Amino acid sequence: MRLFLIATLLLGWPLAALAGNDVTVDYHSELEPASDILIADAVRTELALARHVPAGHLKVNVENGIVTMTGQSPTLLGKERALQVVKHLRGVRGVVDRISVASSGIPDGHVRTAVEAALAVDPATEPLEIDVTVEEGAVTLTGTVDSQAERAIASAVARSIVGVRAIDNRLDVSIPNRRADSEIEADVTQRLYWDVRIPHQLISVEVDGGVVYLEGAVGSLFERDMAIARAHVAGARVVDADELQIDGAARGLRRISAIVPKDIDIERALLDVFEADPRVAPFDPEVVVEMGQVTLTGTVDNPKARKAAAQAARNTVGVVAVKNLIEVEPRSPLSDADLDRYVSIALDRDVFVTDQPIDVTVDDAVVTLDGTVDTFFERAHAEDVASRMVSVREVINELRVTYPVPLVSYAFFDWDPLLDHYAYDRTLVNRLPDETIRRNILRELYWSPYVDSGEIIVFVKDGVATLRGIVPSSFAVRDAIQSAFAGGAIDVQESLRVEDIATEPVAIAQ
């Protein structure tokens, strides 16, 4: 959720206005659907506080929970970030995209060269044979890849380039030898079960002729998108999610203590998760699980793969902590001078940091970023850009932030939109009264589709928030903590109990 605190301090908005004009919200009325007026106000607030989102150029209309967004964005990523922000709000049942992307004036030939170069230096797309054409800023990708995940990463790399107005992804996914429907169904069921972000208990899976049908309910458009992405397993021709509905009350259906998966099952699940992740799969990290605590070892050839492995582990059911001991050893290392030039070019062509004065130095494949950026958002993103370059061993981020409070707490940069929340110095935020912070936190929890604010008790003393109660997943724990910081807490202590519908762990094929 966005920082309502920042709206008050930086935009001069009264906190009461952020919940809507003269509208009183009972933040414990979880069973009542959020009204269109409240949703519209929440959407506008979230957009206004999101970095690189053209909030001032977007009009928002909400009818029966369907959000229609109209206007123009200077960049494709700005448009997609706006859509992504809305998908994480409680009560939003659908999004109608009527946002156009302005022309950058950059010649198509330059855009094509930049996209081809970006695909060539990203470790996940470098091995792929992808043809790029550009017409009036619209990029078309053609060729063949091995999975929907590779297809999605190619789009993500292309849309990060300055001057790209649209992506037409025509990459074909090679279909392996035909798999039985029952095998595909078991694979999809397993993927949904082990992803902590997806309410798998509320989703039924059927497969007919290679077409995967998802039915049931989820709490947000984000969860729906995640379920669809996870259902694209090998052999699946199409994923039909027309009957997978958005239901804000879905959280209330998950209240029974869950069966804790065995360590051996978590290990097997993680190996399957890694195999499905194009950034991690080539390196086969080793996994050891003891009482839900995961230790990762092995070697990868870029820092992004190392981070991706840890994040994938954290998003797996049953994992309570991750110790990442994976080492990075670049293959076919470039000279430091060449790597310096490539990283500098990558930062310059990236939509989010192209105008930031970032200095790059390289010593033995260790990249150091120095200079100043506007927000902690750019600081984290610049590190992400450098970490997904071939031949980089490590990224040392010494960027200083001139604007000491981030305008956004999300970090959706990649095909899997849940990367780590980036850190910022919360001591720089002006302290609010404890009761104001408590109300802000309740507001944040209310708009989160992942927790039930009626199940969480919030105490605040001297700016430190304490959260107690029940949440449906470890992912919801992380979301609740983020909500507390977003509400203005300078620190968070949590005693949240994870409870879920009791379901036996899905069997892992050995």
Rosetta blueprint (number, residue, H / E / L):
1 M L
2 R L
3 L L
4 F H
5 L H
6 I H
7 A H
8 T H
9 L H
10 L H
11 L H
12 G L
13 W L
14 P L
15 L H
16 A H
17 A H
18 L H
19 A H
20 G L
21 N L
22 D L
23 V L
24 T L
25 V L
26 D L
27 Y L
28 H L
29 S L
30 E L
31 L L
32 E L
33 P L
34 A L
35 S L
36 D H
37 I H
38 L H
39 I H
40 A H
41 D H
42 A H
43 V H
44 R H
45 T H
46 E H
47 L H
48 A H
49 L H
50 A L
51 R L
52 H L
53 V L
54 P L
55 A H
56 G H
57 H H
58 L E
59 K E
60 V E
61 N E
62 V E
63 E E
64 N L
65 G L
66 I E
67 V E
68 T E
69 M E
70 T E
71 G E
72 Q E
73 S E
74 P L
75 T L
76 L H
77 L H
78 G H
79 K H
80 E H
81 R H
82 A H
83 L H
84 Q H
85 V H
86 V H
87 K H
88 H L
89 L L
90 R L
91 G L
92 V L
93 R L
94 G E
95 V E
96 V E
97 D E
98 R E
99 I E
100 S E
101 V E
102 A L
103 S L
104 S L
105 G L
106 I L
107 P L
108 D H
109 G H
110 H H
111 V H
112 R H
113 T H
114 A H
115 V H
116 E H
117 A H
118 A H
119 L H
120 A H
121 V H
122 D L
123 P L
124 A L
125 T L
126 E L
127 P L
128 L L
129 E L
130 I E
131 D E
132 V E
133 T E
134 V E
135 E E
136 E L
137 G L
138 A E
139 V E
140 T E
141 L E
142 T E
143 G E
144 T E
145 V E
146 D L
147 S L
148 Q H
149 A H
150 E H
151 R H
152 A H
153 I H
154 A H
155 S H
156 A H
157 V H
158 A H
159 R H
160 S L
161 I E
162 V L
163 G L
164 V L
165 R L
166 A E
167 I E
168 D E
169 N E
170 R L
171 L L
172 D E
173 V E
174 S L
175 I L
176 P L
177 N L
178 R L
179 R L
180 A L
181 D H
182 S H
183 E H
184 I H
185 E H
186 A H
187 D H
188 V H
189 T H
190 Q H
191 R H
192 L H
193 Y H
194 W H
195 D E
196 V L
197 R L
198 I L
199 P L
200 H H
201 Q H
202 L H
203 I E
204 S E
205 V E
206 E E
207 V E
208 D E
209 G L
210 G L
211 V E
212 V E
213 Y E
214 L E
215 E E
216 G E
217 A E
218 V E
219 G L
220 S L
221 L H
222 F H
223 E H
224 R H
225 D H
226 M H
227 A H
228 I H
229 A H
230 R H
231 A H
232 H L
233 V L
234 A L
235 G L
236 A L
237 R L
238 V E
239 V E
240 D E
241 A E
242 D E
243 E E
244 L E
245 Q E
246 I E
247 D L
248 G H
249 A H
250 A H
251 R H
252 G H
253 L H
254 R L
255 R L
256 I L
257 S L
258 A L
259 I L
260 V L
261 P L
262 K L
263 D H
264 I H
265 D H
266 I H
267 E H
268 R H
269 A H
270 L H
271 L H
272 D H
273 V H
274 F H
275 E H
276 A L
277 D L
278 P L
279 R L
280 V L
281 A H
282 P H
283 F H
284 D L
285 P L
286 E E
287 V E
288 V E
289 V E
290 E E
291 M L
292 G L
293 Q E
294 V E
295 T E
296 L E
297 T E
298 G L
299 T E
300 V E
301 D L
302 N L
303 P H
304 K H
305 A H
306 R H
307 K H
308 A H
309 A H
310 A H
311 Q H
312 A H
313 A H
314 R H
315 N L
316 T E
317 V L
318 G L
319 V L
320 V L
321 A E
322 V E
323 K E
324 N E
325 L L
326 I L
327 E E
328 V E
329 E L
330 P L
331 R L
332 S L
333 P L
334 L L
335 S L
336 D H
337 A H
338 D H
339 L H
340 D H
341 R H
342 Y H
343 V H
344 S H
345 I H
346 A H
347 L H
348 D H
349 R H
350 D E
351 V L
352 F L
353 V L
354 T L
355 D L
356 Q L
357 P L
358 I E
359 D E
360 V E
361 T E
362 V E
363 D E
364 D L
365 A L
366 V E
367 V E
368 T E
369 L E
370 D E
371 G E
372 T E
373 V E
374 D L
375 T L
376 F H
377 F H
378 E H
379 R H
380 A H
381 H H
382 A H
383 E H
384 D H
385 V H
386 A H
387 S H
388 R L
389 M L
390 V L
391 S L
392 V L
393 R L
394 E E
395 V E
396 I E
397 N E
398 E L
399 L L
400 R E
401 V E
402 T L
403 Y L
404 P L
405 V L
406 P L
407 L L
408 V L
409 S L
410 Y L
411 A L
412 F L
413 F L
414 D L
415 W L
416 D L
417 P L
418 L L
419 L L
420 D L
421 H L
422 Y L
423 A L
424 Y L
425 D L
426 R H
427 T H
428 L H
429 V L
430 N L
431 R L
432 L L
433 P L
434 D H
435 E H
436 T H
437 I H
438 R H
439 R H
440 N H
441 I H
442 L H
443 R H
444 E H
445 L H
446 Y H
447 W H
448 S L
449 P L
450 Y L
451 V L
452 D L
453 S H
454 G H
455 E H
456 I E
457 I E
458 V E
459 F E
460 V E
461 K E
462 D L
463 G L
464 V E
465 A E
466 T E
467 L E
468 R E
469 G E
470 I E
471 V E
472 P L
473 S L
474 S H
475 F H
476 A H
477 V H
478 R H
479 D H
480 A H
481 I H
482 Q H
483 S H
484 A H
485 F H
486 A H
487 G L
488 G L
489 A L
490 I L
491 D E
492 V E
493 Q E
494 E E
495 S E
496 L E
497 R E
498 V E
499 E L
500 D L
501 I L
502 A L
503 T L
504 E L
505 P L
506 V L
507 A L
508 I L
509 A L
510 Q L
